[in-house]
């Protein structure tokens, strides 16, 4: 459902909702709010009419007897309100009246999600078209609450809101690194607060099959490697998500990404299975034999069992990255292809995909697959998930397929929120390897690479094609993400994606986004997310009792981007999961704040000189302390050169602010800046990230834009 925004281009948020005013200092600490920070930005918001006190808490009054689902939503709201506003005192409660319409389409792509919320001096009214609207309206109410010197208050205004896209998802890969039920539920809670409504659960791959199977017990005893969800746990998580307006779409990938399945049932394999301990072995390569009659029989029975656990209408069958040589190098399969007229592996996969679709259709499900499946002659109702570039949104919708877009939203690439935020699901040119990137690197244009190339001639979506875009989802693949990294790797960047998928297309102010993200992250932390706790534990593991210098260094750095970290991890293995780069935040709030303050300072806001000097002094003086804690700790010693460079760049910034004369220090700074610029460039796209030199320990210096601006201003 699309509704016009009252405040295009984020102008409302600049003028009437200033966002978080972060306190100056060397570490991100307190925050003050001039007005509520809302995310996703609602479709329409009135100007604030002051605030009402919440000293007596909030009492919910239902216009009709609430269902158990709504009662549980209200209970969660009350618990979260206590976390955000503090426990209620003895004053009169603020009354919130709620009315909710009936929605027989709840937990479908036709769910009624519209709501209207009015908070006034006399109380509040939440009117929702269905249960989902109540869930979203309560999440918005929480964001209207903030602390003042006189206690908690709620902002008084009127909001009318509904999402732009019906499918607003998050893909969570639990095959590469398993996540406990508790961890998955934390992500569902955060999704609820940001109005995301689909968890795409990637449950099998080369590393493990993660669901208990009674029909194929070896999937549990062999393929899970001891880490799996029982069927009772799956049902519990599905119910937990349903309460929060979240559908769970399972993915059981066939015919590729099948090593865990084939370890349990090797008779289905196209090739002998690899040695999983061999250096350089790609565990994603093993594929099923599509010519073996047992293969489709296995898939039919497996899917039938898994469908008893996952009630959603959509079922993701994968279909991506099938290595053609798995089939063409098998004489029996090659002979089958020749006898049946299949010119190549993609043609054989197309026929196989059509058979998988028939299985799912006969079982009452709609097949969803990665964009490779769109190259097969399959029914038009099959949902295509575009991941290899934005051009696939155009080609799949042109062919009549519903589309869910994940191109541009891969969180494991470790790009900052502002990068993902700039990609619109409708834009057919937003994501892909560009002509300029090809010109620089001159790679061999293989069919694999061709699929990722941007199409400069891609036509914009027509109105009819836009109707075929169900929505979009972020994706976190966990090759280099352990369970205790998960909260921080997902959030707050997933919050930025939630806004892109919910709010008007005109909401695009990235500076405003970055002002709001720390406040949203603080709310998520207050209401259950454990990113900070887990990051602190990782720091403690590296520097027991002396984490301060590491924290200061990490406040000025971000991890390398695209697949550079995967490349570094291929050499160091699991050691990368406890290295400083595992803790570094792609958004780096403190560095972002510094860069913004420099921009404002150079634009004339001279009162920022003192806090800027304080930040630079802290980074400069940290180097000696970091060297002390790094001694004899290999993971810290590896990034000591980064600490040295941060200090040197900070000193250059101080020289500018102190009006230092001379040219030697400026030339040194320019050389350092050039070297760091090159490191940023070297992980700026997929091709470069896989072959170019990366910084020590995979840490990029995030304060570089601010330092560079200061030094250039001094010329």
Secondary structure, DSSP 8 states (H G I E B T S, - for coil): -----SSGGGHHHHHT---EEE--SSS---EEESS---SS--SEE-----EEE-TT-EEEEESS---HHHHHHHHHHHHHHHHHH-S--SS--EEEEEEE---TTTTSTT----EEEEEETTEEEEEESSHHHHHHHHHHHHHHEEEETTEEEEE--EEEE--S-SEEEEEEE-SSS---HHHHHHHHHHHHHTT--EEEEE-BSSS-B-B--SSSTHHHHTTTTT--B-HHHHHHHHHHHHHTT-EEEEE---SSS-HHHHHH-GGGBSS----TTSTT--TT---B-TT-HHHHHHHHHHHHHHHTT---SEEE-------THHHHTSHHHHHHHHHHT--SHHHHHHHHHHHHHHHHHHTT-EEEEEGGGGGS---TTSEEEE-S-THHHHHHHHTT--EEE-TT-BGGG---HHHHHT--TT-TTSSSB-HHHHHHH-----HHHHTTB--TT-----HHHHHTEEEEEEEE--TT--GGGHHHHHTTHHHHHHHHHHS-TT---HHHHHHHHHHHHHHHHHTT--HHHHHHHHHHHHSTT--HHHHHHHTTEEE--TTHHHHHHHHHGGGGGGSHHHH--SS-HHHHHHHHHHHHHHTT-GGGHHHHHHHHHHHHHHHHHHHHHHTT-HHHHHTHHHHHHHHHHHHHHHHHHTT---SHHHHHHHHHHHHHHHHHHHTSSHHHHTTS---GGGEEETTHHHHHHHHHHT-
